[in-house]
Amino acid sequence: MHAVVWIPLWPVETLRSHGFIKQQEGVAVYDHNGIVSFDSKAAQLGISYGMKKRYAKASAPEIELVRRRLDLENFNFEKVMKACENFVSSLTILRPGMLIFQTRGAVRMFGSQEKLAEEILGKITEDTGHEAHIGFGEGTLCAILAAYNDQFVENAQTYLDPLPVEALEHACFSPKLQAQMKTFIADLQLLGIATLADLRALDKSLLYSRFGYIAQFAFSLLELEFSLPEQKEELRRYIAVKRNLDPPVTNSESFAFLARELGNELVQLLERESCFAKELCVYVRTSDSKELSRTWHLDAVDVPTIVDRTRWQLKVWMEQLHESDSDDEGQSVTYLEIRAQSLFPAGFSQGVLWGREDSYSELAHKAINRLQALVGQEKVLIPTLKAQLAPNTAYKLEPWECGNNSADKGKDGSWPGAIPRPWPRKILETYEPITICDVQGHVCVVNSLGRFYCVHGCGFVEPVFFNSQRYSGEINSYSAPWLHRRQWWAPKKETDHVWCEVVLDDLHAFLCRWDSAGWRLVGEYT
């Protein structure tokens, strides 16, 4: 039997406790994947999980949108872990706001599940001020779903079988695993598999051969074999890297480089053993022989994940040690060990059917997230396609968000009067004044019918000469000018104008614009 402790809206509660949220209701928290948490008021206004920040603000302008702070979530959740450790010896963090543990020994000590739940929930409320929920059930998925409803489930199979297959998503805690599970569930629904009982009745070997790891993961949830603390200790194999720290470390900043060094070593050992891990355990020993450990359940253990989790955990421990120690010298860490647990052989996860799957995009996203942490979210910008009328107004610089696909934005619908593709290779930041003249050297302008005429009364003419500060020459070819009317949504400073493309020779072609102020050079094609 297992128990899951769950605190609803943990990202919101964390930011509120640190003063980042001003409103009492109507709050949503977002990260690079979209909206990750929101209260009941925001839900009534149409906010949903995964919704992009700009869409959320457009659909409900009155809500307060706050960026997620995962470091603060981990820091605050340590207090919840400490409260639970008064009653349970071994805990595993599923995600900040949710933990799991085996109940056999704790229930035996307190006499019943009800008494254990009462003690744990009371201690959490007393120490942290948060209202928590707890659920008991056999296996991870059953315990998680039970926690959502404060239930004590005796028969896990009877409880799970009637549920829709979408319930499997509740046991996925990383964006990558969530995406794989969504795809798996969509395929099951196409096959007519609607409930967990239908899934349980399928031939596992056929599903494994087609879907690989995600199918094995789903069946492990149904068969209560998920790799968490329920494994027997003698069956748990791990790979570890360790350091005896001499001189001892007394501040959390010193652990940053050490964590990266150990993380690289651990990943190299995993590659050498052809394994990947689902759990990361951080273990330290202090100068007064106190031992501390914490286990994280992860989608996969890689160097950035090891560094982040280790740094966060050590920072929490060092602050606790300094607060509890009255000695002027303070306590220090003399030994650090990082373990990769719940190992699986490499190749256990099936790759994509067509092409190859690489991690370059994921690494780029992580690098950009670190840049945002250093310089601020609003200073890391990408061009986002907004419209396709003209290249000078097509893109807008916006803060980068993982999952943005600017290439798909602005494609819907037609764009009458748009400048044909390809667009100029270079768009000038400041338009350059130019002149386009006829054979007499008179400036050509465009009338309301879109025809060139001479300002000196020569009638309709053909453009012959092009002159600018950098280029001049005879026009070999040009496009018929086309009018662009100011749209109702455009800024008031925008005016009606005319576009024209001119070609001087094989090396010089330009996009030009004419309005009441005269001709301007907007872009260069070569």
ZAZATOR-307727 format. One record per residue (C-alpha): residue in one letter; x, y, z. Coordinates in pm, 1 decimal. Layout:
REM residues N
{"A" {X Y Z}}
...
REM end
This chain:
REM residues 526
{"M" {0.0 0.0 0.0}}
{"H" {118.3 350.3 -82.3}}
{"A" {15.6 701.3 12.6}}
{"V" {41.5 1024.6 -182.1}}
{"V" {39.9 1365.2 -14.9}}
{"W" {-77.9 1639.7 -248.3}}
{"I" {-105.3 2016.3 -199.0}}
{"P" {-327.7 2178.4 -465.5}}
{"L" {-206.7 2480.0 -664.0}}
{"W" {146.0 2448.4 -528.4}}
{"P" {300.2 2693.0 -782.5}}
{"V" {36.5 2952.7 -690.7}}
{"E" {71.2 2896.2 -315.4}}
{"T" {450.3 2922.1 -335.1}}
{"L" {448.5 3253.5 -522.1}}
{"R" {180.9 3391.2 -289.2}}
{"S" {383.4 3300.0 19.8}}
{"H" {683.4 3490.9 -122.3}}
{"G" {479.1 3800.4 -208.9}}
{"F" {485.6 3764.3 -588.6}}
{"I" {104.1 3752.7 -613.7}}
{"K" {-106.7 4056.2 -527.3}}
{"Q" {-462.3 3940.8 -609.8}}
{"Q" {-656.9 3712.5 -379.7}}
{"E" {-824.0 3533.8 -670.4}}
{"G" {-799.2 3524.6 -1045.9}}
{"V" {-434.0 3407.4 -1059.2}}
{"A" {-251.6 3190.0 -1313.4}}
{"V" {111.1 3073.1 -1315.9}}
{"Y" {292.9 3007.7 -1643.0}}
{"D" {628.6 2879.1 -1767.7}}
{"H" {775.0 2817.3 -2113.5}}
{"N" {520.3 2538.3 -2174.1}}
{"G" {219.0 2760.7 -2101.0}}
{"I" {-18.2 2781.9 -1803.5}}
{"V" {77.6 2529.3 -1534.2}}
{"S" {-146.2 2628.0 -1242.0}}
{"F" {-448.4 2850.4 -1181.4}}
{"D" {-718.3 2903.1 -919.7}}
{"S" {-1093.5 2850.0 -949.7}}
{"K" {-1163.5 3210.7 -1049.4}}
{"A" {-922.5 3185.1 -1343.3}}
{"A" {-1083.1 2854.1 -1443.1}}
{"Q" {-1426.2 3021.1 -1452.4}}
{"L" {-1279.2 3282.1 -1688.9}}
{"G" {-1170.5 3013.5 -1935.0}}
{"I" {-806.1 2952.9 -1837.7}}
{"S" {-683.2 2598.7 -1903.6}}
{"Y" {-361.5 2400.9 -1866.8}}
{"G" {-108.0 2450.3 -2143.7}}
{"M" {-267.4 2775.2 -2266.8}}
{"K" {-8.6 3024.9 -2385.8}}
{"K" {43.1 3339.5 -2182.7}}
{"R" {-74.7 3578.6 -2454.5}}
{"Y" {-394.0 3379.1 -2514.8}}
{"A" {-467.2 3365.9 -2143.2}}
{"K" {-425.6 3741.8 -2111.2}}
{"A" {-640.5 3803.7 -2417.8}}
{"S" {-924.9 3577.7 -2298.0}}
{"A" {-918.2 3702.9 -1936.9}}
{"P" {-741.9 4042.5 -1904.2}}
{"E" {-837.8 4073.8 -1537.4}}
{"I" {-636.8 3772.2 -1418.9}}
{"E" {-288.8 3813.5 -1272.5}}
{"L" {-24.2 3618.6 -1466.8}}
{"V" {294.6 3530.3 -1277.1}}
{"R" {598.5 3344.9 -1404.5}}
{"R" {671.5 3012.4 -1233.2}}
{"R" {961.8 2991.2 -986.3}}
{"L" {1060.1 2625.5 -966.7}}
{"D" {1349.2 2699.1 -730.0}}
{"L" {1110.5 2851.6 -475.4}}
{"E" {869.4 2559.5 -516.5}}
{"N" {1144.3 2314.4 -427.9}}
{"F" {1263.6 2531.4 -140.1}}
{"N" {914.7 2560.3 12.4}}
{"F" {831.6 2193.0 -37.9}}
{"E" {1124.9 2094.8 180.9}}
{"K" {918.7 2212.6 479.6}}
{"V" {640.5 1973.5 378.7}}
{"M" {893.5 1691.0 346.1}}
{"K" {1026.6 1765.6 694.2}}
{"A" {675.9 1753.1 838.6}}
{"C" {610.1 1413.9 678.1}}
{"E" {944.8 1273.6 790.4}}
{"N" {821.7 1291.3 1148.5}}
{"F" {600.4 990.9 1064.4}}
{"V" {756.5 822.5 757.7}}
{"S" {1121.8 734.2 703.5}}
{"S" {1140.7 707.1 323.3}}
{"L" {980.3 966.4 94.3}}
{"T" {1006.6 1034.0 -278.5}}
{"I" {919.0 1364.4 -447.2}}
{"L" {704.6 1311.3 -754.8}}
{"R" {700.0 1685.0 -821.0}}
{"P" {697.5 1993.4 -597.3}}
{"G" {359.7 1974.6 -428.0}}
{"M" {328.8 1594.3 -437.6}}
{"L" {518.4 1311.7 -264.5}}
{"I" {474.3 936.3 -225.3}}
{"F" {574.0 684.1 40.2}}
{"Q" {513.1 324.7 142.6}}
{"T" {263.8 296.1 427.0}}
{"R" {319.4 -50.4 570.3}}
{"G" {541.1 44.4 864.8}}
{"A" {372.9 378.7 937.5}}
{"V" {21.7 229.3 941.7}}
{"R" {139.5 -49.0 1172.0}}
{"M" {283.4 211.7 1410.8}}
{"F" {-27.9 434.0 1420.0}}
{"G" {-280.6 153.2 1402.1}}
{"S" {-482.5 268.1 1098.5}}
{"Q" {-465.0 466.6 777.0}}
{"E" {-711.5 722.4 914.5}}
{"K" {-491.2 795.6 1217.2}}
{"L" {-177.0 825.0 1001.6}}
{"A" {-352.7 1061.1 760.5}}
{"E" {-480.4 1275.5 1047.3}}
{"E" {-131.1 1306.6 1198.9}}
{"I" {41.2 1389.3 869.4}}
{"L" {-212.9 1645.0 752.0}}
{"G" {-222.0 1810.7 1093.6}}
{"K" {156.5 1839.5 1107.7}}
{"I" {174.3 1987.8 755.2}}
{"T" {-88.1 2248.8 841.1}}
{"E" {85.4 2330.9 1169.2}}
{"D" {435.8 2366.6 1020.8}}
{"T" {361.6 2520.0 680.0}}
{"G" {9.6 2662.8 691.0}}
{"H" {-88.1 2474.0 374.3}}
{"E" {-393.6 2253.5 343.7}}
{"A" {-286.8 1912.7 212.0}}
{"H" {-471.8 1604.9 86.9}}
{"I" {-372.8 1241.7 122.3}}
{"G" {-481.4 925.1 -55.1}}
{"F" {-404.0 557.9 2.7}}
{"G" {-393.8 292.8 -267.9}}
{"E" {-186.0 11.4 -413.6}}
{"G" {53.2 150.6 -674.1}}
{"T" {145.3 499.3 -780.8}}
{"L" {-145.5 584.6 -1011.1}}
{"C" {-407.8 459.9 -769.4}}
{"A" {-253.9 653.9 -478.2}}
{"I" {-233.7 976.7 -682.7}}
{"L" {-596.4 957.7 -790.8}}
{"A" {-700.0 870.8 -435.5}}
{"A" {-517.5 1179.9 -304.9}}
{"Y" {-719.6 1403.9 -535.4}}
{"N" {-1033.4 1285.9 -353.4}}
{"D" {-895.2 1206.2 -4.1}}
{"Q" {-982.4 838.8 -49.4}}
{"F" {-867.7 509.1 100.3}}
{"V" {-876.1 257.5 -185.8}}
{"E" {-875.2 -107.1 -85.0}}
{"N" {-897.6 -273.2 -427.6}}
{"A" {-684.4 -82.8 -681.7}}
{"Q" {-792.4 -280.4 -988.7}}
{"T" {-1162.7 -234.6 -918.4}}
{"Y" {-1099.8 136.1 -862.2}}
{"L" {-890.9 191.8 -1177.6}}
{"D" {-1067.2 -23.9 -1438.5}}
{"P" {-1372.3 201.0 -1503.7}}
{"L" {-1157.1 513.6 -1540.2}}
{"P" {-1083.9 656.9 -1887.1}}
{"V" {-735.7 604.8 -2031.7}}
{"E" {-670.7 979.5 -1987.5}}
{"A" {-619.7 902.0 -1615.2}}
{"L" {-269.1 776.7 -1702.1}}
{"E" {-159.1 1137.6 -1755.8}}
{"H" {-180.9 1202.4 -1380.9}}
{"A" {132.6 989.0 -1326.6}}
{"C" {345.0 1182.7 -1581.0}}
{"F" {551.7 1462.6 -1430.5}}
{"S" {779.1 1590.3 -1707.0}}
{"P" {681.6 1767.1 -2032.6}}
{"K" {852.9 1497.2 -2239.2}}
{"L" {672.0 1208.8 -2067.3}}
{"Q" {342.0 1399.0 -2076.9}}
{"A" {375.8 1449.2 -2453.5}}
{"Q" {453.3 1080.3 -2506.6}}
{"M" {156.4 978.3 -2294.1}}
{"K" {-81.4 1212.9 -2479.3}}
{"T" {25.7 1059.7 -2810.9}}
{"F" {-12.2 707.2 -2669.2}}
{"I" {-361.7 784.7 -2536.4}}
{"A" {-466.2 937.7 -2869.2}}
{"D" {-356.2 620.0 -3048.3}}
{"L" {-546.9 404.7 -2799.6}}
{"Q" {-863.8 606.9 -2855.3}}
{"L" {-827.6 564.0 -3230.8}}
{"L" {-819.1 189.9 -3164.6}}
{"G" {-1138.2 213.6 -2958.8}}
{"I" {-966.4 169.6 -2618.6}}
{"A" {-1166.7 394.2 -2386.1}}
{"T" {-1106.0 268.0 -2030.1}}
{"L" {-818.6 128.0 -1828.6}}
{"A" {-998.4 -206.4 -1822.3}}
{"D" {-989.8 -212.0 -2204.0}}
{"L" {-618.4 -137.2 -2195.8}}
{"R" {-552.6 -408.2 -1936.5}}
{"A" {-722.9 -665.0 -2162.3}}
{"L" {-487.6 -603.0 -2456.6}}
{"D" {-189.5 -821.4 -2545.0}}
{"K" {104.6 -655.3 -2372.8}}
{"S" {369.1 -797.8 -2602.1}}
{"L" {203.5 -647.4 -2909.7}}
{"L" {171.8 -308.4 -2744.1}}
{"Y" {534.3 -320.0 -2624.9}}
{"S" {660.1 -397.9 -2975.5}}
{"R" {464.3 -107.3 -3124.1}}
{"F" {483.1 163.4 -2856.1}}
{"G" {794.3 65.7 -2658.7}}
{"Y" {865.9 225.2 -2322.5}}
{"I" {549.4 434.1 -2291.0}}
{"A" {334.4 118.5 -2318.9}}
{"Q" {546.8 -58.0 -2055.5}}
{"F" {516.9 247.6 -1833.2}}
{"A" {136.9 248.1 -1869.9}}
{"F" {108.0 -122.8 -1785.4}}
{"S" {340.7 -81.5 -1488.2}}
{"L" {92.5 172.9 -1350.0}}
{"L" {-194.7 -71.1 -1399.2}}
{"E" {-4.6 -365.5 -1253.8}}
{"L" {127.9 -164.4 -957.0}}
{"E" {492.1 -220.8 -1052.1}}
{"F" {603.0 140.4 -1092.9}}
{"S" {968.0 195.4 -997.9}}
{"L" {936.9 395.5 -680.0}}
{"P" {998.1 317.2 -310.4}}
{"E" {777.6 7.6 -338.3}}
{"Q" {1078.7 -179.7 -478.4}}
{"K" {1250.4 -404.8 -230.6}}
{"E" {1574.4 -256.4 -110.9}}
{"E" {1780.3 -558.0 -210.6}}
{"L" {1649.0 -530.2 -565.2}}
{"R" {1732.2 -161.8 -602.5}}
{"R" {2050.5 -116.8 -798.6}}
{"Y" {2215.5 220.0 -834.5}}
{"I" {2522.7 393.0 -974.9}}
{"A" {2687.8 652.8 -751.5}}
{"V" {2962.6 914.2 -757.5}}
{"K" {3099.7 1050.3 -433.2}}
{"R" {3343.9 1301.3 -286.7}}
{"N" {3508.3 1336.7 53.5}}
{"L" {3523.6 1714.8 93.8}}
{"D" {3850.1 1838.7 243.8}}
{"P" {3830.7 2118.6 338.4}}
{"P" {3459.6 2089.6 423.5}}
{"V" {3213.1 2306.2 231.2}}
{"T" {3029.7 2569.2 433.5}}
{"N" {2819.5 2754.6 174.2}}
{"S" {2582.1 2647.3 -101.6}}
{"E" {2754.8 2851.8 -375.0}}
{"S" {3059.8 2627.2 -356.0}}
{"F" {2850.1 2327.6 -459.1}}
{"A" {2765.8 2460.0 -807.6}}
{"F" {3090.8 2352.4 -976.0}}
{"L" {3115.7 2036.6 -765.4}}
{"A" {2763.5 1933.0 -867.5}}
{"R" {2847.1 1979.7 -1236.1}}
{"E" {3168.8 1778.4 -1200.4}}
{"L" {2988.1 1492.1 -1026.3}}
{"G" {2698.6 1516.4 -1272.0}}
{"N" {2930.5 1470.4 -1568.9}}
{"E" {3094.5 1170.5 -1400.9}}
{"L" {2757.2 1013.2 -1321.7}}
{"V" {2627.7 1054.2 -1677.6}}
{"Q" {2949.7 902.8 -1815.8}}
{"L" {2908.7 602.9 -1584.5}}
{"L" {2548.7 558.8 -1696.4}}
{"E" {2657.9 566.3 -2060.1}}
{"R" {2934.9 316.9 -1989.2}}
{"E" {2684.3 82.8 -1822.9}}
{"S" {2430.1 143.5 -2104.2}}
{"C" {2164.7 246.9 -1853.4}}
{"F" {1933.7 537.4 -1785.1}}
{"A" {1786.9 624.6 -1447.0}}
{"K" {1447.6 737.0 -1322.1}}
{"E" {1553.0 852.6 -974.9}}
{"L" {1821.9 1082.7 -840.2}}
{"C" {1931.0 1059.0 -476.9}}
{"V" {2141.1 1330.9 -310.0}}
{"Y" {2318.9 1218.5 9.5}}
{"V" {2545.2 1428.2 235.4}}
{"R" {2725.0 1387.2 567.0}}
{"T" {2793.4 1690.8 785.8}}
{"S" {3082.2 1777.8 1016.3}}
{"D" {2884.6 1658.5 1320.1}}
{"S" {2813.1 1320.0 1150.6}}
{"K" {2454.6 1405.3 1061.7}}
{"E" {2333.2 1225.6 747.0}}
{"L" {2083.1 1382.7 506.5}}
{"S" {1933.9 1236.7 188.0}}
{"R" {1661.3 1321.5 -57.7}}
{"T" {1528.9 1123.0 -356.2}}
{"W" {1381.4 1282.8 -668.8}}
{"H" {1170.2 1097.6 -921.8}}
{"L" {1263.4 1223.1 -1271.1}}
{"D" {1185.4 1149.5 -1633.3}}
{"A" {1557.1 1097.9 -1699.4}}
{"V" {1881.4 1188.1 -1524.9}}
{"D" {2106.8 1420.9 -1727.4}}
{"V" {2375.3 1672.7 -1632.0}}
{"P" {2154.6 1988.7 -1614.1}}
{"T" {1893.8 1799.4 -1409.8}}
{"I" {2158.2 1668.9 -1169.1}}
{"V" {2308.9 2014.9 -1125.5}}
{"D" {1973.8 2185.0 -1065.8}}
{"R" {1834.5 1929.4 -821.1}}
{"T" {2162.0 1898.1 -631.5}}
{"R" {2211.5 2273.8 -604.2}}
{"W" {1853.2 2335.1 -488.9}}
{"Q" {1866.6 2058.0 -230.7}}
{"L" {2205.7 2155.5 -89.6}}
{"K" {2100.3 2519.0 -62.8}}
{"V" {1800.0 2416.0 147.6}}
{"W" {2009.1 2191.5 370.9}}
{"M" {2282.8 2451.3 425.8}}
{"E" {2028.8 2714.1 530.6}}
{"Q" {1867.5 2468.8 771.2}}
{"L" {2204.4 2374.7 919.1}}
{"H" {2300.8 2738.4 973.9}}
{"E" {1964.3 2816.9 1134.4}}
{"S" {1981.6 2521.1 1374.4}}
{"D" {2347.7 2559.5 1469.9}}
{"S" {2441.2 2800.7 1749.0}}
{"D" {2815.6 2740.1 1711.4}}
{"D" {3003.1 3037.1 1566.0}}
{"E" {3196.5 2811.0 1330.7}}
{"G" {2876.0 2657.9 1192.0}}
{"Q" {2827.5 2316.9 1039.9}}
{"S" {2977.2 2210.9 709.8}}
{"V" {2941.4 1925.7 461.2}}
{"T" {3223.9 1673.0 462.4}}
{"Y" {3086.3 1412.4 219.9}}
{"L" {2865.4 1431.2 -89.5}}
{"E" {2722.6 1140.6 -286.9}}
{"I" {2490.1 1148.1 -588.2}}
{"R" {2314.4 827.2 -692.3}}
{"A" {2126.9 735.2 -1008.2}}
{"Q" {1858.3 484.9 -905.5}}
{"S" {1578.9 284.6 -1070.0}}
{"L" {1799.5 187.5 -1362.7}}
{"F" {1677.9 58.4 -1696.8}}
{"P" {1884.5 -73.2 -1987.1}}
{"A" {1951.0 166.4 -2273.5}}
{"G" {1719.1 98.6 -2565.1}}
{"F" {1430.8 27.1 -2328.1}}
{"S" {1266.6 338.5 -2471.9}}
{"Q" {1152.9 313.4 -2832.0}}
{"G" {1267.4 584.7 -3070.6}}
{"V" {1056.5 759.2 -3328.8}}
{"L" {922.9 557.6 -3621.0}}
{"W" {1061.3 783.4 -3894.9}}
{"G" {1393.3 968.3 -3876.8}}
{"R" {1603.7 997.7 -3566.5}}
{"E" {1532.7 1158.5 -3233.9}}
{"D" {1796.3 1395.0 -3095.1}}
{"S" {1822.4 1628.0 -2798.8}}
{"Y" {1960.2 1938.3 -2969.1}}
{"S" {1631.1 2124.2 -2943.6}}
{"E" {1592.1 2030.3 -2577.5}}
{"L" {1946.3 2148.3 -2501.6}}
{"A" {1879.3 2477.7 -2679.5}}
{"H" {1563.5 2529.8 -2473.7}}
{"K" {1753.0 2465.7 -2150.6}}
{"A" {2028.0 2707.6 -2253.4}}
{"I" {1773.5 2980.5 -2329.2}}
{"N" {1600.2 2917.9 -1996.3}}
{"R" {1931.7 2977.2 -1821.7}}
{"L" {1982.8 3298.5 -2016.3}}
{"Q" {1640.9 3415.4 -1904.2}}
{"A" {1733.6 3337.4 -1544.5}}
{"L" {2049.5 3549.1 -1579.2}}
{"V" {1927.5 3855.1 -1770.4}}
{"G" {1550.1 3837.1 -1727.2}}
{"Q" {1271.5 3694.7 -1938.7}}
{"E" {1190.7 4020.3 -2117.7}}
{"K" {1546.6 4054.6 -2251.8}}
{"V" {1559.7 3721.8 -2437.9}}
{"L" {1358.6 3791.6 -2751.4}}
{"I" {1267.6 3609.7 -3071.4}}
{"P" {1092.3 3736.8 -3385.3}}
{"T" {733.2 3612.1 -3401.0}}
{"L" {536.7 3612.5 -3726.7}}
{"K" {225.6 3828.7 -3686.4}}
{"A" {110.2 3904.6 -4040.0}}
{"Q" {214.1 3857.4 -4399.9}}
{"L" {126.5 4185.2 -4567.9}}
{"A" {477.8 4327.1 -4569.8}}
{"P" {817.3 4226.3 -4427.2}}
{"N" {858.8 4546.8 -4227.0}}
{"T" {547.0 4469.0 -4019.6}}
{"A" {542.9 4088.8 -4036.6}}
{"Y" {749.7 4013.5 -3727.5}}
{"K" {742.5 4138.6 -3372.9}}
{"L" {1004.0 4078.5 -3104.7}}
{"E" {857.5 3894.1 -2806.5}}
{"P" {998.1 3711.9 -2501.8}}
{"W" {1101.2 3359.6 -2589.4}}
{"E" {874.5 3080.4 -2470.3}}
{"C" {943.0 2710.5 -2519.9}}
{"G" {685.5 2562.1 -2753.6}}
{"N" {636.2 2880.7 -2954.3}}
{"N" {616.6 2799.2 -3321.8}}
{"S" {641.2 3135.9 -3491.1}}
{"A" {650.4 2972.7 -3834.1}}
{"D" {287.9 2862.8 -3790.2}}
{"K" {156.8 3198.3 -3669.2}}
{"G" {2.8 3439.5 -3914.7}}
{"K" {-44.0 3169.4 -4180.4}}
{"D" {-418.1 3131.7 -4138.1}}
{"G" {-634.7 3326.6 -4380.2}}
{"S" {-546.3 3516.1 -4695.2}}
{"W" {-351.2 3841.8 -4714.8}}
{"P" {-481.2 4049.4 -5007.0}}
{"G" {-228.2 4304.1 -5127.2}}
{"A" {63.3 4127.6 -4961.1}}
{"I" {413.1 4169.0 -5100.7}}
{"P" {490.5 3849.0 -5292.5}}
{"R" {753.2 3606.5 -5174.4}}
{"P" {1046.5 3589.4 -5150.4}}
{"W" {1081.5 3894.5 -4931.1}}
{"P" {1396.0 4109.8 -4922.3}}
{"R" {1699.5 3957.2 -4758.6}}
{"K" {1759.3 4276.4 -4559.3}}
{"I" {1503.7 4521.1 -4414.2}}
{"L" {1644.7 4861.5 -4325.4}}
{"E" {1587.9 4974.2 -3970.1}}
{"T" {1564.1 5336.0 -4091.5}}
{"Y" {1419.6 5381.1 -4438.1}}
{"E" {1658.1 5553.7 -4677.9}}
{"P" {1529.9 5845.2 -4896.2}}
{"I" {1553.5 5773.5 -5271.2}}
{"T" {1430.2 5913.8 -5601.1}}
{"I" {1280.3 5728.1 -5895.7}}
{"C" {1283.4 5936.0 -6213.7}}
{"D" {1156.4 5911.6 -6570.3}}
{"V" {1364.6 5954.3 -6885.6}}
{"Q" {1353.2 6333.0 -6845.8}}
{"G" {1493.6 6312.4 -6491.6}}
{"H" {1160.0 6412.7 -6338.6}}
{"V" {1045.5 6242.4 -6019.5}}
{"C" {783.9 5973.3 -6071.2}}
{"V" {488.9 5944.6 -5835.9}}
{"V" {187.3 5711.4 -5828.8}}
{"N" {-176.3 5812.6 -5867.6}}
{"S" {-482.4 5655.7 -5705.7}}
{"L" {-510.6 5410.7 -5996.4}}
{"G" {-163.1 5271.9 -5932.3}}
{"R" {6.2 5428.3 -6239.5}}
{"F" {330.6 5626.4 -6259.1}}
{"Y" {302.6 5989.2 -6366.1}}
{"C" {533.1 6291.0 -6380.4}}
{"V" {498.4 6572.8 -6126.8}}
{"H" {592.9 6823.5 -6400.2}}
{"G" {292.6 6740.8 -6616.4}}
{"C" {451.0 6494.9 -6860.2}}
{"G" {155.9 6256.2 -6814.9}}
{"F" {194.2 5883.1 -6751.2}}
{"V" {560.4 5780.3 -6763.0}}
{"E" {789.1 5483.9 -6709.6}}
{"P" {1049.7 5479.2 -6427.8}}
{"V" {1400.9 5478.5 -6575.5}}
{"F" {1651.6 5597.9 -6313.5}}
{"F" {1706.2 5500.1 -5947.8}}
{"N" {1910.8 5720.5 -5710.5}}
{"S" {2001.4 5677.1 -5343.6}}
{"Q" {2288.4 5761.6 -5110.5}}
{"R" {2455.4 5425.9 -5182.3}}
{"Y" {2323.2 5311.0 -5517.9}}
{"S" {2235.4 5472.5 -5847.7}}
{"G" {2172.9 5339.6 -6193.3}}
{"E" {1929.4 5263.3 -6468.5}}
{"I" {1623.5 5055.1 -6385.9}}
{"N" {1617.5 4736.4 -6592.3}}
{"S" {1291.0 4600.0 -6456.7}}
{"Y" {1020.7 4697.9 -6211.6}}
{"S" {691.3 4572.2 -6077.8}}
{"A" {361.9 4743.7 -6129.9}}
{"P" {304.0 4954.4 -5816.4}}
{"W" {30.3 4831.5 -5584.8}}
{"L" {-161.8 5034.0 -5333.1}}
{"H" {-181.4 4955.1 -4962.4}}
{"R" {-466.0 5107.8 -4764.1}}
{"R" {-421.4 5164.2 -4392.8}}
{"Q" {-610.0 4892.5 -4202.2}}
{"W" {-842.6 4971.9 -3915.2}}
{"W" {-614.7 4796.2 -3665.7}}
{"A" {-298.2 4976.2 -3779.4}}
{"P" {-147.1 5259.4 -3570.9}}
{"K" {-273.5 5608.0 -3655.7}}
{"K" {71.8 5710.5 -3779.4}}
{"E" {38.1 5450.7 -4056.1}}
{"T" {-73.1 5606.9 -4388.3}}
{"D" {-183.9 5485.7 -4729.3}}
{"H" {120.4 5404.1 -4938.2}}
{"V" {246.7 5226.5 -5249.3}}
{"W" {492.0 4937.6 -5287.7}}
{"C" {718.2 4888.5 -5587.0}}
{"E" {1002.1 4647.5 -5662.0}}
{"V" {1286.6 4765.2 -5889.2}}
{"V" {1583.8 4582.8 -6038.6}}
{"L" {1900.9 4766.6 -6146.1}}
{"D" {2115.8 4469.5 -6247.5}}
{"D" {2189.4 4111.8 -6141.1}}
{"L" {2334.8 4230.2 -5810.6}}
{"H" {2093.3 4503.2 -5703.9}}
{"A" {1719.2 4469.3 -5647.4}}
{"F" {1517.4 4676.1 -5402.2}}
{"L" {1179.2 4705.0 -5233.4}}
{"C" {1063.4 5066.4 -5239.9}}
{"R" {774.2 5251.5 -5081.5}}
{"W" {607.8 5576.3 -5179.8}}
{"D" {375.7 5789.8 -4969.8}}
{"S" {309.9 6159.3 -4915.7}}
{"A" {664.9 6203.2 -4781.3}}
{"G" {825.2 6067.9 -5097.8}}
{"W" {1011.6 5752.2 -5199.9}}
{"R" {1190.0 5538.4 -4940.4}}
{"L" {1417.3 5235.9 -4972.2}}
{"V" {1274.2 4964.5 -4742.5}}
{"G" {1461.1 4643.4 -4827.2}}
{"E" {1740.1 4491.2 -5032.6}}
{"Y" {1693.7 4159.7 -5212.5}}
{"T" {2063.6 4092.0 -5281.7}}
REM end
